Amino acid sequence: MKKIEVKGNIPALVTPFKKNEEIDENALREMVDYVIEGGAHAIFASGTVGAFYLMYPEERKRVGEIVIDQANDRVPVYLCTGGIFAKETMQVIKYAKDIGADAAVVLTPYYIKVNDKELFEHFKNIAENAEIPIILYNNPPRAGINITPEILEKLVLETDNIIALKDSSANLIQFEEYVQRVGNKISLIMGVDELMFASLMVGGKGMVNAVGNIVPDMVTKLYEEFQKGNFEKAKEIQNKLYILKKAFLTATYPAPIMAALNLIGKPGGYPRRPVLPVTKEQEEIIKNALIAIGKI
């Protein structure tokens, strides 16, 4: 199986919907081109920002097909394949492989509170049976389950198909512990926009991020300046991106990201219920953030 290095700016791509809540396929293709032209090193599709939880299984597959087709091998595409139970997850992983995804991103089970042994066995079974590289996805604030450094280390030592972990816990201490234990074996990827620069400082290899939908060039610049050793410049960009991410916290995801895209003339589209479009007040906050960072 081909091994790939997960690194750099990896936008968590938004899935634009039309006003009637159908997937806007043309808008999705435009977004793929926009982030690639902005310097994205890979694309993370159908994740939290991509609203996998608001789509039918066949829609998730269709989104993957569109993104992979439009990317056309210009950058790797990582497809979120998380599910609550193992058979569901393996089914989604299979179609990720069949449609040509470069890796399957596997979220922890959610709603049910599995213990550490169950979580380990779940991921081990997936890694041993998947015919595509696996990126683990740790998002305890939303899923309610945490992949501890001990579990991650054991998984990496006992399997050979896990190539990265995306961490959205916002726990930088835990992230550094990941790096200390397995950073020489897999890529540790930050999933919290506010901690992109900090994660690189402690040994992270890249960042799956929401702000990269709006300003992919800025996120890529942050990464490139860091790689050159221009830490002050990279930190300056991070501070600007913080202003935008803070504005996103005024509304329910992915509505604020869609609103920001619409404000800059890109096809953000509409959210799907129960998520509602941003209010006029929320839109004003987002607009002011875009002005502050020089995007409009």
C-alpha positions as CSV (number, residue, x, y, z in Angstrom):
1,M,0.0,0.0,0.0
2,K,1.3,3.4,-1.0
3,K,2.4,5.5,2.1
4,I,1.9,9.2,1.9
5,E,3.2,12.0,4.2
6,V,0.4,14.1,5.6
7,K,1.6,17.7,6.1
8,G,1.0,21.4,5.4
9,N,-2.1,23.3,4.9
10,I,-5.1,21.0,4.7
11,P,-8.4,23.0,4.4
12,A,-11.4,21.2,5.9
13,L,-13.5,21.9,2.9
14,V,-17.0,23.3,3.2
15,T,-19.8,21.5,1.4
16,P,-22.0,24.2,-0.2
17,F,-25.8,23.6,-0.3
18,K,-28.3,25.3,-2.4
19,K,-31.3,27.2,-0.9
20,N,-33.4,24.0,-1.4
21,E,-30.7,22.2,0.7
22,E,-29.4,20.1,-2.3
23,I,-25.6,19.8,-2.6
24,D,-24.4,22.5,-5.0
25,E,-22.0,20.5,-7.1
26,N,-20.7,23.4,-9.2
27,A,-20.0,25.4,-6.1
28,L,-18.1,22.5,-4.5
29,R,-15.9,22.2,-7.6
30,E,-15.2,25.9,-7.5
31,M,-14.2,25.6,-3.8
32,V,-11.8,22.7,-4.7
33,D,-10.1,24.9,-7.3
34,Y,-10.0,27.9,-5.0
35,V,-8.2,26.2,-2.1
36,I,-5.7,24.4,-4.5
37,E,-4.9,27.7,-6.2
38,G,-4.4,29.2,-2.8
39,G,-1.6,26.7,-2.1
40,A,-3.4,24.0,-0.1
41,H,-1.2,20.9,0.2
42,A,-4.2,18.5,0.5
43,I,-8.0,18.6,1.1
44,F,-10.0,17.2,4.0
45,A,-13.5,16.5,2.7
46,S,-16.8,15.7,4.4
47,G,-15.5,16.4,7.9
48,T,-17.0,18.6,10.6
49,V,-16.8,21.8,8.4
50,G,-18.0,19.6,5.4
51,A,-21.1,18.6,7.4
52,F,-20.9,14.9,7.0
53,Y,-23.4,14.6,9.9
54,L,-26.0,16.5,7.8
55,M,-25.8,14.2,4.7
56,Y,-27.1,10.8,3.7
57,P,-24.4,8.1,3.0
58,E,-24.9,8.4,-0.7
59,E,-24.4,12.2,-0.5
60,R,-21.2,11.8,1.4
61,K,-20.0,9.5,-1.3
62,R,-21.0,11.9,-4.0
63,V,-19.1,14.8,-2.3
64,G,-16.0,12.6,-2.2
65,E,-16.4,11.7,-5.9
66,I,-16.7,15.4,-6.8
67,V,-13.8,16.6,-4.7
68,I,-11.5,13.8,-6.0
69,D,-12.5,14.4,-9.6
70,Q,-12.0,18.1,-9.4
71,A,-8.7,17.8,-7.5
72,N,-7.5,15.6,-10.4
73,D,-4.4,14.4,-8.6
74,R,-3.2,18.0,-8.0
75,V,-3.3,17.4,-4.2
76,P,-4.2,14.4,-2.0
77,V,-7.8,14.1,-0.9
78,Y,-8.5,12.7,2.6
79,L,-12.1,11.6,3.1
80,C,-13.8,11.6,6.5
81,T,-15.3,8.1,7.0
82,G,-16.4,8.2,10.7
83,G,-19.4,6.3,11.9
84,I,-20.8,5.1,15.2
85,F,-20.3,1.4,14.7
86,A,-17.5,-0.6,13.0
87,K,-19.5,-2.1,10.1
88,E,-20.7,1.4,9.1
89,T,-17.2,2.8,9.3
90,M,-15.7,0.0,7.2
91,Q,-18.4,0.4,4.6
92,V,-17.5,4.1,4.2
93,I,-13.8,3.3,4.2
94,K,-14.4,0.9,1.3
95,Y,-16.1,3.5,-0.8
96,A,-13.4,6.0,0.0
97,K,-10.9,3.5,-1.5
98,D,-13.2,2.7,-4.4
99,I,-13.6,6.3,-5.5
100,G,-9.9,7.1,-5.2
101,A,-9.4,8.9,-1.9
102,D,-5.7,9.0,-0.8
103,A,-6.6,8.2,2.8
104,A,-9.6,7.6,5.0
105,V,-10.1,9.8,8.1
106,V,-11.6,7.8,10.9
107,L,-13.4,9.6,13.7
108,T,-13.9,8.0,17.1
109,P,-17.3,6.5,17.7
110,Y,-19.7,9.1,19.0
111,Y,-22.9,9.1,21.2
112,I,-21.8,5.8,22.8
113,K,-19.1,6.1,25.4
114,V,-16.7,3.2,24.6
115,N,-13.9,2.5,27.0
116,D,-10.2,2.6,26.2
117,K,-10.0,-1.2,25.4
118,E,-13.0,-0.9,23.1
119,L,-11.6,2.1,21.3
120,F,-8.2,0.4,20.8
121,E,-9.8,-2.7,19.4
122,H,-12.1,-0.6,17.2
123,F,-9.2,1.3,15.6
124,K,-6.9,-1.8,15.4
125,N,-9.6,-3.8,13.6
126,I,-10.1,-0.9,11.1
127,A,-6.4,-0.4,10.5
128,E,-5.8,-4.1,9.9
129,N,-8.7,-4.5,7.5
130,A,-8.8,-1.2,5.6
131,E,-7.2,-1.3,2.1
132,I,-6.4,2.4,2.2
133,P,-4.1,4.5,4.6
134,I,-5.9,5.6,7.8
135,I,-5.8,9.0,9.5
136,L,-7.2,8.9,13.0
137,Y,-9.5,11.8,14.0
138,N,-9.6,12.9,17.7
139,N,-12.4,15.3,18.4
140,P,-13.5,14.9,22.1
141,P,-15.4,18.2,22.3
142,R,-17.9,16.9,19.7
143,A,-17.6,13.1,19.8
144,G,-17.2,12.7,23.5
145,I,-14.2,10.3,23.2
146,N,-10.5,11.0,23.6
147,I,-7.7,9.1,22.0
148,T,-5.1,9.1,24.7
149,P,-1.4,9.2,23.9
150,E,-1.1,5.7,25.4
151,I,-3.8,4.3,23.0
152,L,-2.3,6.1,20.0
153,E,1.2,4.7,20.7
154,K,-0.1,1.2,21.1
155,L,-2.0,1.5,17.8
156,V,1.0,2.8,15.9
157,L,3.2,0.1,17.3
158,E,0.8,-2.8,16.6
159,T,-0.4,-1.7,13.2
160,D,1.2,-0.4,10.0
161,N,-1.6,1.4,8.2
162,I,-2.1,4.5,10.4
163,I,-0.2,7.4,8.8
164,A,-1.5,10.4,10.8
165,L,-3.7,11.7,13.6
166,K,-5.8,14.9,13.4
167,D,-6.2,16.3,16.9
168,S,-9.1,18.7,17.6
169,S,-9.0,18.4,21.4
170,A,-7.5,21.8,21.8
171,N,-5.1,20.2,24.4
172,L,-1.7,21.3,23.3
173,I,0.0,19.4,26.2
174,Q,-1.6,16.2,24.9
175,F,-0.6,17.1,21.3
176,E,3.0,17.4,22.4
177,E,2.8,14.1,24.2
178,Y,1.6,12.5,20.9
179,V,4.6,14.1,19.2
180,Q,7.0,12.7,21.9
181,R,5.6,9.2,21.6
182,V,5.0,8.7,17.9
183,G,6.0,11.8,16.1
184,N,8.9,9.9,14.4
185,K,6.4,7.3,13.0
186,I,3.3,9.2,11.9
187,S,2.2,12.8,11.2
188,L,0.5,14.7,14.0
189,I,-1.9,17.2,12.5
190,M,-3.5,20.1,14.4
191,G,-7.3,20.4,14.0
192,V,-7.8,23.7,16.0
193,D,-7.2,26.8,13.9
194,E,-6.1,28.9,17.0
195,L,-3.2,26.5,17.7
196,M,-1.7,26.0,14.2
197,F,1.5,27.9,14.9
198,A,1.8,26.5,18.4
199,S,1.4,22.9,17.1
200,L,4.2,23.4,14.5
201,M,6.5,24.7,17.3
202,V,6.1,21.4,19.3
203,G,6.6,19.2,16.2
204,G,3.3,19.0,14.4
205,K,3.4,18.4,10.7
206,G,0.4,20.4,9.5
207,M,-3.1,21.6,10.1
208,V,-6.6,20.7,9.1
209,N,-8.3,24.1,9.3
210,A,-11.5,26.0,8.7
211,V,-10.0,29.4,7.9
212,G,-8.3,27.8,4.9
213,N,-11.6,27.9,3.1
214,I,-11.5,31.7,3.1
215,V,-7.8,32.5,3.1
216,P,-6.0,29.3,1.9
217,D,-3.0,31.5,0.8
218,M,-2.6,32.9,4.3
219,V,-2.6,29.4,6.0
220,T,-0.1,28.2,3.4
221,K,2.1,31.2,4.0
222,L,2.0,30.6,7.7
223,Y,3.3,27.0,7.1
224,E,5.9,28.1,4.6
225,E,7.3,30.9,6.8
226,F,7.5,28.4,9.7
227,Q,9.4,25.9,7.5
228,K,11.9,28.7,6.5
229,G,12.5,29.5,10.2
230,N,10.7,32.9,10.0
231,F,8.8,32.3,13.2
232,E,7.9,35.9,13.9
233,K,6.3,36.2,10.5
234,A,4.4,32.9,11.0
235,K,3.2,34.0,14.4
236,E,2.0,37.3,12.9
237,I,-0.1,35.4,10.3
238,Q,-1.5,33.2,13.1
239,N,-2.6,36.2,15.0
240,K,-4.5,37.5,12.0
241,L,-6.2,34.2,11.4
242,Y,-7.2,34.1,15.1
243,I,-9.4,37.2,14.4
244,L,-11.3,35.4,11.7
245,K,-11.6,32.1,13.6
246,K,-13.0,34.1,16.6
247,A,-15.7,35.6,14.4
248,F,-16.7,32.0,13.3
249,L,-17.6,31.2,16.9
250,T,-20.6,33.5,16.8
251,A,-22.8,31.0,14.9
252,T,-23.3,27.3,14.4
253,Y,-20.9,25.5,12.1
254,P,-20.6,25.5,9.1
255,A,-22.9,28.6,8.7
256,P,-20.2,31.2,9.6
257,I,-17.7,29.7,7.1
258,M,-20.4,29.8,4.4
259,A,-21.2,33.4,5.3
260,A,-17.6,34.4,5.1
261,L,-17.2,32.8,1.7
262,N,-20.3,34.5,0.4
263,L,-19.0,37.9,1.6
264,I,-15.8,37.5,-0.4
265,G,-17.6,36.4,-3.5
266,K,-17.0,32.7,-3.2
267,P,-19.8,30.1,-3.3
268,G,-20.3,29.3,0.3
269,G,-23.9,28.5,-0.3
270,Y,-26.5,27.8,2.5
271,P,-26.4,25.5,5.5
272,R,-28.7,22.5,5.8
273,R,-31.3,22.4,8.7
274,P,-31.2,22.3,11.6
275,V,-28.3,24.8,11.0
276,L,-29.6,28.2,10.0
277,P,-27.9,31.0,8.0
278,V,-26.1,33.6,10.1
279,T,-28.1,36.6,11.3
280,K,-27.4,40.1,10.2
281,E,-25.6,40.8,13.4
282,Q,-23.4,37.7,13.1
283,E,-22.7,38.5,9.4
284,E,-21.5,42.0,10.5
285,I,-19.1,40.4,13.0
286,I,-17.7,38.1,10.3
287,K,-17.5,41.0,7.8
288,N,-15.5,43.1,10.3
289,A,-13.1,40.3,10.8
290,L,-12.5,39.9,7.1
291,I,-11.9,43.7,6.9
292,A,-9.4,43.5,9.8
293,I,-7.3,40.8,8.1
294,G,-7.4,42.6,4.7
295,K,-9.6,40.1,2.9
296,I,-12.3,42.7,2.0
